[in-house]
């Protein structure tokens, strides 16, 4: 019984923490419409994180991760272009390993 209460209490705390943080975010959110095929939507809805946090929160996080990845790739590409035109000295080649 004690273990069951601890699990319930931890899930309840997580619910309220997510509720409070999502309530604070709601003021700056804009509703949009996106389209999913049924199979993808069913798979998404079965996910535990989606059940706890909701589709919107999970999709927001996925988009944020995607944009961060694209930003890192753009920076890496800029470095490659810059150093491709002006390669480093051969004296510094051993420092990369």
C-alpha positions as CSV (number, residue, x, y, z in Angstrom):
1,X,0.0,0.0,0.0
2,X,2.8,2.4,0.8
3,X,4.5,1.9,-2.6
4,X,1.1,2.5,-4.3
5,X,0.7,5.8,-2.4
6,X,4.2,6.9,-3.3
7,X,3.6,6.2,-7.0
8,X,0.3,8.1,-6.8
9,X,1.9,11.0,-5.0
10,X,4.8,11.3,-7.5
11,X,2.4,11.2,-10.5
12,X,0.1,13.7,-8.8
13,X,3.1,16.0,-8.2
14,X,4.2,15.7,-11.8
15,X,0.7,16.5,-12.9
16,X,0.5,19.7,-10.9
17,X,4.0,20.8,-11.9
18,X,3.1,20.3,-15.6
19,X,-0.2,21.9,-15.1
20,X,1.3,25.0,-13.5
21,X,4.1,25.3,-16.0
22,X,1.7,24.8,-18.9
23,X,-0.7,27.3,-17.5
24,X,2.0,29.9,-17.3
25,X,3.0,29.2,-21.0
26,X,-0.6,29.4,-22.3
27,X,-0.6,33.2,-22.4
28,X,2.0,33.3,-25.1
29,X,0.8,30.4,-27.3
30,X,-1.0,30.7,-30.6
31,X,-3.3,27.9,-31.8
32,X,-2.4,26.4,-35.2
33,X,-3.8,23.6,-37.3
34,X,-1.7,20.7,-38.5
35,X,-2.5,17.4,-40.3
36,X,-1.4,13.9,-39.3
37,X,-2.2,10.6,-40.9
38,X,-4.4,8.4,-38.6
39,X,-1.7,5.8,-37.9
40,X,0.8,8.4,-36.8
41,X,-1.8,10.2,-34.6
42,X,-2.8,6.9,-33.0
43,X,0.9,6.0,-32.2
44,X,1.4,9.5,-30.8
45,X,-1.6,9.3,-28.6
46,X,-0.4,6.0,-27.1
47,X,2.8,7.5,-26.0
48,X,3.1,8.0,-22.2
49,X,4.6,11.5,-22.4
50,X,1.7,12.6,-24.7
51,X,-0.8,11.2,-22.3
52,X,0.8,13.1,-19.4
53,X,1.7,16.4,-21.1
54,X,-0.6,16.5,-24.1
55,X,0.0,16.4,-27.8
56,X,0.8,20.1,-28.1
57,X,3.5,20.1,-25.5
58,X,5.2,17.1,-27.1
59,X,5.0,18.6,-30.6
60,X,6.3,22.0,-29.3
61,X,9.3,20.2,-27.8
62,X,9.9,18.2,-31.0
63,X,9.8,21.4,-33.1
64,X,12.2,23.2,-30.6
65,X,14.6,20.2,-30.9
66,X,14.4,20.3,-34.7
67,X,15.1,24.1,-34.8
68,X,18.1,23.7,-32.4
69,X,19.5,20.9,-34.6
70,X,19.1,23.0,-37.7
71,X,20.8,26.0,-36.0
72,X,23.8,23.8,-34.9
73,X,24.1,22.4,-38.5
74,X,24.1,25.9,-39.9
75,X,26.9,27.0,-37.5
76,X,28.9,23.9,-38.3
77,X,28.4,24.5,-42.1
78,X,29.6,28.1,-41.6
79,X,32.7,27.0,-39.8
80,X,33.4,24.5,-42.6
81,X,33.0,27.1,-45.3
82,X,35.2,29.6,-43.3
83,X,38.0,27.2,-42.5
84,X,37.7,25.6,-46.0
85,X,38.8,28.9,-47.5
86,X,41.4,29.5,-44.9
87,X,42.8,26.2,-43.6
88,X,44.6,26.1,-40.3
89,X,48.4,25.7,-40.1
90,X,49.8,22.3,-40.4
91,X,51.4,22.9,-37.0
92,X,48.0,22.7,-35.4
93,X,46.9,19.4,-37.0
94,X,47.8,17.2,-34.0
95,X,45.6,19.2,-31.7
96,X,42.4,17.8,-33.1
97,X,43.3,14.3,-31.9
